Amino acid sequence: MHVHGGPFTVVATDGNPLPASARYLKDTINVGPGERYDVVWPAREPGRWLIHCHMPHHTTNTTSRSKAEAG
């Protein structure tokens, strides 16, 4: 998955919180079947931001979303 508008911080994987020292910044992350990532993403500006998959066969399955954030 990819978020436009800046990086996000991965804070948990598969429901297991990461210690603060193990958290990391990404703007794209590969999510395998059955995997889950919890992320914190502060919007830099108000408005709608695109979140989408970079897998070609997923782009035809309407996996793009926009998220409205207040900034």
C-alpha positions in Angstrom: 0.0 0.0 0.0 1.1 3.5 -0.7 0.1 6.8 0.8 0.6 10.1 -1.1 1.6 13.2 0.9 4.4 11.9 3.1 5.6 9.0 5.0 3.7 7.1 7.7 5.1 5.4 10.9 4.6 1.7 11.3 3.6 1.2 14.9 2.4 -2.5 14.9 2.5 -5.6 12.8 -0.2 -8.3 12.9 -1.7 -6.7 16.0 1.6 -6.7 17.9 2.8 -3.2 18.9 6.4 -2.3 18.0 8.6 -0.8 20.7 9.3 2.9 20.0 12.9 2.1 19.0 11.6 -0.5 16.4 9.1 1.8 14.7 10.0 3.0 11.2 9.0 5.4 8.4 7.7 4.3 5.0 5.6 5.7 2.2 5.0 2.2 0.6 4.7 -1.1 2.3 4.2 -4.6 0.9 1.3 -6.3 2.7 1.1 -10.0 2.2 -2.1 -12.1 2.5 -3.3 -12.2 6.1 -0.8 -9.5 7.2 -1.8 -6.3 9.0 0.1 -3.1 9.7 -0.9 -0.4 12.0 0.4 3.0 10.9 0.3 6.6 12.1 0.1 9.1 9.2 -0.1 12.8 10.0 -1.6 14.7 7.0 0.6 17.7 6.1 -2.2 19.8 4.8 -6.1 19.6 4.9 -7.8 17.8 2.1 -8.1 14.4 0.5 -5.1 12.1 0.2 -4.8 9.1 -2.1 -4.1 5.6 -0.6 -3.6 2.9 -3.1 -2.0 -0.4 -4.0 1.0 -0.6 -6.3 0.3 -4.2 -7.4 -0.8 -4.0 -11.1 -3.6 -6.6 -10.8 -5.0 -4.8 -7.7 -5.2 -1.4 -9.5 -8.0 -2.9 -11.7 -9.8 -4.1 -8.5 -10.6 -0.5 -7.2 -8.1 -0.7 -4.3 -7.6 3.1 -4.5 -9.1 5.2 -1.7 -9.0 8.8 -0.7 -8.9 9.8 3.0 -10.0 13.2 4.1 -7.8 14.7 6.9 -7.9 18.0 8.7 -4.1 18.3 8.8 
